[in-house]
């Protein structure tokens, strides 16, 4: 597979990202996703989150994210969002949700990073009535926080929507997007202005749900809100 072709129209897609707050990327279906999912799942064991394991890193390398995406994102971060940090300011984590996991649903939040990319690796089938962990998101739900205090206040304020009822209430006056990722097309969105959460992975699902989450460029201080939350998650 010619990986250069995968990224051939990335410039126009990034224009859409800034215009709409999100953009889809080409499907990952040309990769052996079953093998990849098994490899990453084996590394994760019973964990729900795992930061950049070896199989995860190898996949990002094979996708040439460092070559074709990162340099363009850092330029946007600097030119549009006045980002002063380094291109290495990234956080990559695998998220595996088993059927019936009641904790990983409706946890509405904003990311601290400027950009978030969701790479679908294993999306289960539903064998009975239920949901498969679809992503619910609201592009440009808030303005970009101007400092760490406004970021903290904003995150705290929107926590009232972190439930099924809260999502329904927020959806009544905001444009809701839902992505089930059955097309295996990654989603790239502006992380710190997009409110997002997930439907449950119901007990009737055929398998776990595995996505790789790529977070780029946190403008907050090292021990800001995002950094502290990541520190707690990785304990």
N, C-alpha and C positions, 0 to 999 in steps of 0.2 A: 504494500500500500504506500502511495506517495503522500507522506504526511504534510508536505508543502501544500498540496491541493486542499487538504482539510482546512487550512487557514487562508485560502486564496482571497476571500472577501472579508477578512477580519476588519479592515478599515471601515467599510460601510456598516458592518454590524456594530462597531463601537460608536458610530454616529447615532445609530438607533438606540444604543444604551443610554447615551446622554439625553436624547430626545424623550424617550419613554420611561427611562429608569430601569429598563430590563431589556434583554435580548436573548434569543435562543441561538445556540451554536449547532453545527452539523451533528448528525447522529453518531454515536460511538459503536453502532452495531457491527462495524467492520472488524472490531476487536473480539477476541475470544473472552467475552465477559463472564461466561460460566466458570472458566478456569481462573480468571482474575478474582471473581467473587469468592471462590473456594480458598484461594491463597490468602486473601485478606481476612476472610472469616477465620481461618485457621490461626492466623497471627493474633486475632482479637480474642479468641476464646469466648468467654462469657461477658466481655466488656461491651458496653453500648457505644463508647467513644474510645478511639485510639489515635494518638497523634503520629502521623507520618511513619507508618511501618515500612519495611523494605519493599514489599509487594506494591504498596501504595506509591512509594517514591519511584519505583521502576516504571509504573504505568505513566506517571506524570512525565518521566523522562522520554518514554516512547511516544508520548503525545507532543513532545517538544514545546511544552508550555513556556519554559524558560527562554526559548528562542523566539517564538512567534507571538506570544501574548504578553508576557511580563514587561518587556521594554515599552510596549505601546500603552499599557495600563499605567506605568510609572510616569510616563510623559503627560497623560491626562491628569493624573493625580497632582502633578506639579503645576501644570498650566491652568487647570480648571479649579482645583480644590486647594491650591497653595500648599501642597504637602511638602514638608521639609525633610522627611526621613529617607531611609535607604531602600533600595529595591529588595533587600533581604528581609524587610519587615513583612513577613507572611506567616500565616498559621494554617496548616493543613491537617485535617482530622477526618477519620473515617467514622461513619455513624451507622450502626447496625441495630435495627429495631426488630425484636422477635414478635411474632403474633401474640396479641393479648397484653403487651406492655402498656400499662395504664399511665405511666409517668411521661412518656414521650408523645404527648398529644396536646394540642391547643396551648402550647407554651409560647404565646405571642411575644416577640421581642424585636428589637433592632440590633444589628451587629455594630460593633465598634469600628470595624474596618470599612474603608471606602468602597471596596468591591467584594462581592461574594459570588462564587461559582459553585453550583451544585452539579456534580457529575453522577448520573444514575448508573449503577453497576448491576444491581439485582432488584428488580421490581416484581413482587409476587403477583400471582393470580388470586382472585377471590373466588372461593368455591361455594359461598353462600352470601346472603345479604351482609354487607359491611363495607369497609373502606380499606385501602391499601397504603395509607400514610401519605396521601397526596399533599403537596405543598400548597398552602394558602398564602397569598402575598398581596400586598397593597403598595404599589410603587409610589414614591414621593408622598408617603403618608405624613411626613413631617419635613420641615426644612432641615438642612444640615446644621448640626449643633455648632455654635460659634466657639465654644470652649468646653472644658471638662465639666464645669458646673451645670451648664445648660444641657449637656449630654446626660448627666446623672439625673437631673430633674425630669427630662423628657422620658428616659427609660422607666423611671419610677411611675410617672403619670400613666403611661400606656400599659402598665402591668394590670390595670383593671380590666383589660380586654383579654387577659391570658386564661380564657376558659371558653367552653363551647358557647355559653350564653353571651360572653363578652364579644366573641367573634361575630355572632349573629347581630349584635347591637352595632358593632363597628361597620359591618357590611351594609347596614341599612342606609348609611350616609357616605360610604366610600366605595370606590370601584374595586371589587374583589377579582383577583385572578386565581385560578386553580390549575395546577399542572400535575398530572399523574405520572409523567415521564415514561409512558409506555412506548413512546417514540425513541427513547434513549438519547434524546437531544439535551445536552447540558443547558443550564440556565445561568446567565450572568446578570447580576443586578447590583444596583448601588446599595450597599449594605446598610449604611447608617441612616438612610432615609426610607427604607422599605420595611414596613412592619410585616413579619412573616411567622408562620407556624405550620403545624401539620395536623391532618386528620389522623385518627388512630390506625394502627395496623391491627386489624380485627383478628380474632381467634380463627376465623374461617380462611385466613390467607394460606397460600400454598407453601410459603417459606418466609424467612426473614426478609427485611428490606434493607438494602445496603446502598448508601450514597457516600461519595467523597466530597467534602466541603473544603473549598479553597478560599481563604480570606486574605485579601491583599491590602496592606498599608493602613495601619491604625494611627491616626493623627494624635491620639491621646498619649499622655505620658506613660512611661513604662509601667508605673503602678497606678494607672488610671482605672476606670471602671472595667473596661474590657480585659486588661491585663490581670486584674485581681480575679475576675470570674474564670479566666483560663487557668490561673494558678490553682484555684479551688477544684476545677474539673479534673486536673491532671494529678491530684494528690492520690 
